[in-house]
Amino acid sequence: MIVDMKKISILTQAKDAGSALKTLGRAGVLHIEHQQAPKSEDVSVLEEKHRAISEAIALLPDSAEQDTGIAETDFLVSEILRIFDEKETILEDVKSIGKIIGEWKEWGDFDPELIGEMENKGLSARLCKLIKTNIPELPKDVILEEISRKNKVSYCVVISRKDEPLPFKTLDLPDKSLGEMIALRDQEEERLKTVNIKLQKLAVYKNVLYSDKKRLEFLIEFNKALAGKGDFGRISCLKGYLPVHKVDFLERLAAEEKWGLLIENPAEGDKVPTLIKNPRWVEIIKPVFNIIKTLPGYKEVDISFWFLIFFSVFFGMLIGDAGYGVLFLLANIFCHVKFAKKVPDRSVFFLIYVLAGCAIIWGALTGTFFGQAWLSQRIKPLMPFLRTDKNVQAICFYIGAFHLSIAHAWKFIRKMPSLKAFSEIGWIFILWAAYFLARLLILGEIFPYQAKWLFASGSALIVLCTNPSRNIFKTIASGAGSLLMNIINSFTDIVSYIRLFAVGTATVAVADAFNQMAAGIGHGNFFAGFFTALILLLGHTLNIALGAMAILVHGVRLNVLEFSSHLNMEWSGIEYSPFRGKGD
């Protein structure tokens, strides 16, 4: 449920605005709305410090030991960034030297200065790479010696008079010998070890930096709120939004602090934040919304309840295997016991219990336990008719029609008592007509006579009630336009639920394929048993991973796109984030 909000204006003397903000920060109930761009020199400085400290924390390795004392964080940050810059330079040097060593290692270790001394005596020693089968003819007084060979490439030295032209390209000599380059690389790698040790020693201050980062975040929020307030001479105005159930608390606080207080209903066009409160058993779906980062707008609806119900059903059908469900359940029990105290939001554990249960139930109904084929003579499905593709496809269409009908029924309730509400009844009729049409076109079933009346009556309601007005022609034109634009979508959205069948069937098929591969190897000896177990382990692990991806792609999509689009949701919400800056 989306909590109702009130628009709040707090008036104080300009000199007391900072004190008022501190009090509001301690209360932590008001979502601040800036009345002007919150730009100031203080904010810019604090944001730069926050950026630097965040970068420093990210660069530090983890450390089992942590210093809890007081440290000069500005110095720590600058030192960490300086050391890391030094590390980056060393790494680049090591990479560059390594590349040069790779280019010259086939030539062996020689001193470039000796070749230079030969040039002073009128001779030239030049290096070249030649294809052994394609060495050109050389002048009589030119000596060609092969130093080494790699594949078909010969690494050669050519000795000639200084100005003797050669019929191929020669190489420029390196500045250092191979031995000197290797020694320099080793020296740089030692420097790298020293730098890493320095960073490891500074890692004990990571928690200190985290604390200071948190303090900076408080200060940034405080200074932004102060810079974004409205100023009217000696009076300052702080505006924001507050949940209805917190109004009494704010009124008492305003009376104690001698503030002027104006409480209004949000106006059209206001950017009202969204706060969602649901029963604890519905709140378990919240981790999914956090993953996909979606939030309904204040004037939209909260679909958490229906999302939880249908997402659980979709999970069971897409995974579709009781064996995988048991694995999810056991893994979740282990993680819940081991990590419950370390996880701030434990709702994810209860969500996985529900999802694993749905997979187990669907697997038991269809007789699927790490595949179906190998169980055909041992374990019978509780509902054998679910083994028939046509039946499961029909169920998918039914789920789609029912799911989307809920969306339009919800819109009908919200639009009542307006005549426009009856257009939603029309769309429900169209959805069920589309359901029967899908069964006709895809499953080859007879289109019932009554379904024709669903289409006719639904179309009439949409045409007449979508945008009713005194001008009948305008009413019909508007309604007909809406019908033509969306009727095809209603059919395709119903058909799109067949993905539940398709992905679920693919999951079973992949499991059966790996089971068959493993059975082909058998377990007649140790090696056969080992490879059989390996195929089963890797195959089913891959299948579970693919199933998890399918949940994110298909299970979420049917709720966030198909269902939500029929609710006309835009997911344009701004999260309710009460100001908690202390300003200290």
N, C-alpha and C positions, 0 to 999 in steps of 0.2 A: 504494500500500500504506500502511495506517495503521500507524505505528511504535508498537511496544509501549512502555508507560510504567511507571515505578516511582514509588510514592509515597514522598516523602522527608521526614524530620523531622531538623532540625539543632538541637542543643542547645549553647548557649553561656552564659557568664556574662552577666547583664543588662547590665553595664557594657561588654561587648565586642560587643553586638548590632549597633551601628552599624558597627563595624570589620568584622564578619562580612558585613554586607550589602554593604559596599564591595568586599570580596573576591569575593563572589558576583556583584556587578555587573560586575566586570572579567572574570570567567569567562564570564558570559552564557549559562548553561546551564539554570538552574532557573526553572521557571514558578511564581511565588509564589502561594500560596493564603492569603488573609487569614483569620485565625482570629477576628477581631472587626472591626467596622466601622472602617475606617481614617480616622477623623475626628480632627483635631487643629487647633489654631489655626494651626500652621505650614502645614499642607496647605491650609487655607482661604485664607490670605494668598497662597500661591504660585499657587493656582488663579485667584484674582482677578487677579493680575499676568499670568498666562498668557492669560486672557480679554482683558485690555486690550491686550496686545502683539499678540495675534492680530487683534484688531479694527483696530489701528493699521496692521499690515502690509497688511490687506485694503483699507484706505482709501488707501494710498499708490499713486501711479501708477508704472509701470515707468520705469527710468532706465538709459541705456547706461553711465553712469559710476557707480561704487560706491566709497564710502569704506571702506577696510579698517582704519582706525585704531580706537582705543578711544573710545567715546562713552558718555555718561551716558544709558542707555536709559530709565530712569524719567522723566527730564526730556523725552526725545524723545517717548515715548509720550503723556505728558500734553499736550505741545505739539501733537502731531498731532491728538489728540482734540479739543483746544480749537479749533484752526483749522478742523477739519471741522464742529464745532458751529456756528462762525461762518459757514461756507459754507452749511450747511443753513438757517440763519436768513436769510441773504441771498437764497438761492434762493426761500424762501417769500415774502419781501418782493417780489422781482422778479415772482413769479407773481401775487401779490395786486395789485400796482400795474398789471401788464399786464391783469389782468381788469377793473380799474376803467377803464383807458384804453379797452379794447374797448367798455365800456358807454357811454362819453361821447364817443368820437371823432366820431360822427355829428353832434354838436351844435356842433362847432367849438371854437375856443379863446375862452373868455370868462372874465371875472374874477368869481367869486362874490361878492366884496366889493362890487362896483358894484350888484349886485341888492339887497344888504343896504342900501345907501345909499338906494335907491329906496323901500324900505319905511319908512325914517325920514321920507320926504316924503308918506306916505299912499298910495303906489302899490305895486303888487305885480307882479313879473314871475315867472311860474311856468312850469315846463317840463312838457310832456306828450307822450306818443306816442299818435297817433290813426290809425285806419284812414280813409284819404282818403274812401272812399265812405260812411262812417258817422259823420260829424262832427255832433254834436248842435247844436241851435239855441242860440245864446248871447244873453245880455242885450245891449241896445243899447250900453251903455258899456263893453263888453269887446272888446278887440282881439286877434285871433288871427293870428299870423304864422308861416308855414312856413319853417323854417330849412333843412331838407334832407329828402330822401325816399329810402327804400330799399325796393325792391319796392312793396308797397301801404301801407307804414307811413310816416306823416308825422311828422317831428320838429318840434314847434311850441313857440313861446313865447306865453303868454297874459298880456296886460297889462290890469290892472283895478285898481279900488280895493282897498285892503288886505283888507277883510273881505267882499268880494264872493264869494258861494258859486258854485261851478262844477259843472256836471253830469258831471264825469269826474274821475278820479284824477290828481293831479299828482305830480311826482317831487321827492324831497328833493335839495337842491343838494349837490354835492361840496365837500369842504373846500378843494381847490386847483383851479386852472385846469388845462386840458389841457396847456398848455405846461409848467407847473410839475411836473405828474405825469410827463411825458416826460423832463424834466430829472432828476427824482428817480430814475426807472428807469435812465437812463444812468449816473447816479452810482453806483447799486447794482451795475450791471453792471461798472463799473470796479473797484469793491471786490471783486467776484467774481474778476476777472482777477488782482488782487493776491493774493488768497487762494490761487488755483490756482498762482501762481508760488511762493508760500511752500511749498505741498505738494510741488511739483516739486523745489525745492531740498532738501527733507528726504528726498526719495526716494533720494538717494545713500546713505542710511544703512539701506536696506532689508535688505541682507545682514547688517549688524550686528544688526538686530532679529531676523532669522531665527536667527542664532547664539545670541542670548540666549533666544529662544523654545525652542530645542533644549535649552539649559542648564536652563531652567525645567522642561521636561518630564522631564529626568533627576532634578531635585530633587523634583518632585512624586511620581514613581514611588518614589524612595528614601524619602521621608517617609511615603508611604502604606504601603510595606512595613514601615517601622519602627513605625508606629502600629497596623498590623494584626497584629503578631506576638503570640504567646502569652506571657504573663508568669506565672511561678510562683516568686514570691519573688525570689531572687537568680539564678534561671535563666530564660532566654528561649528560646522555641522558634520556629524558622522552618520553615514547612511549604510543600511544593510538589510539582511533578511533574517528572520527568526522563526523557528517552529512554533506553531500555535500554543503547544503545551508549555512553552518556556516564557510566554508573555507575562504571566503573573510574577515570575521571578525577576524579569527585567524591570517591571513596574516598581517592585520593592527596591531594587538596586538603584533605579533612577531617583526615587524619593530620598534614599539615604545620601546619594551623592549630589543632590540638588541640581539634577539635569532637567532640561526641557525634553519632553518625550512625545513624539507623534507616532501613532500606530495606525497603519492603513492596510487595506487589501491591495495586493499587487495589481498594477494596471496592465492593460494590453500593451505589449511591447517591452515590458520589464524583463530583465534577464534573471529570472528567479531560479535559485539553485534547487536541486532535487535531493530530498532526503527520503530514503526508503526504509520503512519499518515493517517487518512481517513476523508472524509467529516463528519460534526457533526452528520448528521442523521445516518451514519453508525457507528459512535463511540459509540452509545447507547448500542451496543452489548458487549462492553468492560467489564462491570461487570461480565458477564458470564465467559469470559476468565480468569478474576481475581479469580473467585471461583474455577474453575477447574485447575488453575495454569498451563496453557499451553501457549507456545510461539513458533512460527515457527523459524527455523534457518534462518540465513541471506540469504542463497542461496535457501531457500524454498519459499513458496508463502503465501500471506496473504489472508485467506479465510473469512475475516470479513463480506464482503458484502453477499456472498452466505450463510454463517452461519446465518446471521440475517434473510434473506428471508426464508430459509427452517426451521430454528428453530421456527420462528413465525407460519409457517404452521403446523409444528409438534405440537406446543403448542395448537393450535386451535383444532386439531384432537384428541389429547390425553385427553385434558380437556373436549372438546366436549359438553359443556353445557353453554347456554347463561346466565342462572341464575348465575352460578359460575363466568362467565365473568363479569357480572354486579357487583357482590360482589368485585371482584378484582379491578374493575374500581373505585368503591366508596371508598374502603379502600386506594387505591393509591392516589386519590384526597385528602383525609383527611391527609395522611402522607406528601404529597407534600406541602400542605398549611401549616401544622404545623411544619415540620422539614426541609423545603427546605434550610433555612438559616444556619442550623447546619450541613448539609451534604456537604462535599467538592465537591463530584462528583454527580451532579443531573441527570446524564444520566440514572440512574437506574429507575427513575420515568417515563421517556419518553419510556423506554423499556417496562415497565409494561403496559403503555397505549396501546402500539402496541399489546402486547400479549393478554391483556384483550379484545381488539377489535377483534382479530382473534378468540378467544373463543366465543364471542358473535355472530360473523358472522357464524361460523360453527354450533353453536347451533340453530341459526335462519334457516339455510339451512336444518337442520335435524329435526327441530321441537322439540328441547330438552331444557327444562327450569326447572331445578331442577328435572330431570327425563323426561321420555316420556309417560309412561302409563297413568298417571292421566290427561294428556293433549290431549289424542287421539281424543276426540270429540269436543275440544274447539279451539285448535291452530293447524293448519295444517303446515307441513314443507314447506319451499319455494321450495325445490327440493325433492319431494317425493321419487325419485329413490335412494336417499342416505339412505333411510330406509331399503334397501335390502342389506343384508350382502355381497352377491356376487358382487354387484356393487362397494361397498366400498373397498373390497379386490382388485378388478381390478384397482381401482384408486391408491391404495397403491403400487401395482406393477408398475404402470405407473410412479408414483412419483419417485420410486427407480431407474427405468431405466433412467429417465430424469436427476435426480440428479447426478448419477454416470457418465452419458454421458458428463455432464458439466466438470467433473474432467478430463476426457480423451481429451475433446476438448481443454481444457486449456493446457494440456501437449502437444497436437499437435501444438498449437501456439508457445509454448516455444521452441519446438524442430525444428521448421522450420528454414531454408530451408533444413535441413538434411532429408535424405531418411527415417531415423528412425521415423520421425513424422507420417508417414503413418501407422505404427503399431498401433497408437492410434485410427486411424479411424477404423482399424480392431477390436479393443476392443469395440468401440461403436457399430459396427455391432453385435458382440457377445452378448453384453448387451441386445440389442433389440431382438435377437434370444432367449436369456434366459427369457425375458419378456413374449414372446409368449409361451415358454415352461412351464413357471409357470402357465399361464392361462390354458394350457392343463392339467397339472398334478393336479392342486389344484382346479381349477374352472370347469374343465371338458369341456372346449371350444375346438373348432377345431383349430389345428395347421395350420396356413395358408401356402400355397405352397411357397409364396414369402419369408417366414421366413427361409426356407431351404437355399435360396441363400444368406441370411444374414450370416448364419453360415458358408457357404462355402467360400464366399468372405472374410469374417472377418478372418477366419483361414488362408487363403492364405496370406493376408496382414501381419498378425502377424508372420507367418513363414518366409516370405521373407524380412521383414523390421525391425524386432526387433534388429538384430545385423548384418546388411549387410556387406559383405566383398567380396573380389575377389574369395575366396574359397567357391563355391556354397554348398559343403557338410557341411562346418562349419556354413554357414549361416542358412541352413535348420535345422541342429542339434540344434543350439542355439535357433532359433525361435520356433521349435517344443517343446523344453524343456519348454520355457516360456508359450506356449499355454497349455501344459498338466498340468503345475503346478498351473495355475491361472484360467482355464476355469470353474472348479467346484466352485471356490470362487465367480466368477461372478454370477453364478446362485443362490448360497446361499445368497449372499449379496442382490440380488433383492428380494428374498423371505423374508429376514429379515425385510423388510419394512412393512410386514403384522402386525408387532407389533403395528403399528399405529391403525389398525382396532381392534386388540385384546384388547389393553388397553382402547381405547375409548369405545368399547362395554362394557367392565367390569365396567367402570365408570358409564355408563347409568344404567346397571343392578343393581349396588349397590344402586344408588339413588332410583330406582324403588322399590327395596326391602325394604328400610327404609320407603319410602312413604306408601307401603302396610302395614307394621307393624303399622305405626301410624294410618292409616285408620281403621285397625282392632280394635284399642282401642276407636277411635272416640272422641267426645267432648261433651258427654251428660251431664256431670257435671264438677265441678271444677277440681277434681282429674284426671278425664279422660283427660280433656283438658291440664292439666299440664304435664302429662306423654306423651301425644301426641306431645306437643311442645318440650319436652325434647328429645324424640326419634328423631324428625326431626332435632333439633339443633345438637345433638351429632353425628347422622348418617351422615348428610351432611358435618359437620366439618371433620369427619374421612375421608370421600370420597375426600374432597378437599386436605387433607394432603397426601392421597395416590396418588392423581393426581399430586401433586407437586413433590413427589418422582419419579413418572414415567417420569416427564419432565427431571429430572436430569439423570435418568438412560437411558431412551430411546431417548428422544429428543436430548440430548448431544451426545450420542453414535453414532447415525446415521451420525452426522457431523464429530465428532472427530475420529471415527474408520472407518466406511464404506467409507464415502466420502474421508477422508484424506488418507486412505490406497490406494485408486485408484489414488491419487496424489503422492504416495510414500513419504508422509510426515512423519518425525520422531519427530517433535516437539522438536527439540534440541536447541532451541534458548537461547541465553544469553541476558538478558534485558539490553538495553542501559541505563547506569547509570553514567551520567557525574560527574566528581569529583567536589565536592562542599566544601571540607574541608577548613577551614579558617586558621588553624594552629596557632591560637592565644592562 
